[in-house]
Amino acid sequence: QEEGLSEGVPDEIQEKVDTWTFDDARIALDEAEAGLETYDALKSDIEQLRTDVAAAGLELADTIDELISDWEFEAARTTVAQAAEAFASYEAAQQKIDAPRSPWKRFGMLGSDPEGSLEAAAAAFNEGDYMAAADHAQDAIGAVNGANRPAMRRVLIVAGIFGVFALVILAAVWLSHRSERELA
């Protein structure tokens, strides 16, 4: 009660005791105690994550608290691990986006929206969709890291257009000189 855990698990154990199914009650009690033994470490992990997440302007979804309240400590631990991984991806993406960029990278990033991907990552994180948050954060990182290829492609396209334009001018000059020779 002090921790805000639901009464469901203790009530189930008490029912088993009341119906004299002591073996089932002992098994349920052992499982409950094993979960409670890991609860303190899990609680400190959650508080640390909650502090880090709040410092970044994000929020942990209520899902973790609900799992803990229902005595589903292992599922809560898995969700905390997913949230921590998504948060690490979000922080890495934030650092990539905030880092200064060369003109070459900025040229390569024309038309891409890493900030939009980071905003989508934040929204997904706040909703508790940690897998989507990590994916959006990776998209933001990919947009920044992969800026060299589009920049090179754009330079080649511009060079190709100038090359075609130069060929057209050379052909026009050549035809002009050829017609002058034929007239002379």
Rosetta blueprint (number, residue, H / E / L):
1 Q L
2 E L
3 E L
4 G L
5 L L
6 S L
7 E L
8 G H
9 V H
10 P H
11 D H
12 E H
13 I H
14 Q H
15 E H
16 K H
17 V H
18 D H
19 T L
20 W L
21 T L
22 F H
23 D H
24 D H
25 A H
26 R H
27 I H
28 A H
29 L H
30 D H
31 E H
32 A H
33 E H
34 A H
35 G H
36 L H
37 E H
38 T H
39 Y H
40 D H
41 A H
42 L H
43 K H
44 S H
45 D H
46 I H
47 E H
48 Q H
49 L H
50 R H
51 T H
52 D H
53 V H
54 A H
55 A H
56 A L
57 G L
58 L L
59 E L
60 L L
61 A L
62 D L
63 T H
64 I H
65 D H
66 E H
67 L H
68 I H
69 S H
70 D L
71 W L
72 E L
73 F H
74 E H
75 A H
76 A H
77 R H
78 T H
79 T H
80 V H
81 A H
82 Q H
83 A H
84 A H
85 E H
86 A H
87 F H
88 A H
89 S H
90 Y H
91 E H
92 A H
93 A H
94 Q H
95 Q H
96 K H
97 I H
98 D H
99 A L
100 P L
101 R L
102 S L
103 P H
104 W H
105 K H
106 R H
107 F H
108 G H
109 M L
110 L L
111 G L
112 S L
113 D L
114 P H
115 E H
116 G H
117 S H
118 L H
119 E H
120 A H
121 A H
122 A H
123 A H
124 A H
125 F H
126 N H
127 E H
128 G L
129 D L
130 Y H
131 M H
132 A H
133 A H
134 A H
135 D H
136 H H
137 A H
138 Q H
139 D H
140 A H
141 I H
142 G H
143 A H
144 V H
145 N H
146 G L
147 A L
148 N H
149 R H
150 P H
151 A H
152 M H
153 R H
154 R H
155 V H
156 L H
157 I H
158 V H
159 A H
160 G H
161 I H
162 F H
163 G H
164 V H
165 F H
166 A H
167 L H
168 V H
169 I H
170 L H
171 A H
172 A H
173 V H
174 W H
175 L H
176 S H
177 H H
178 R H
179 S H
180 E H
181 R H
182 E H
183 L H
184 A L
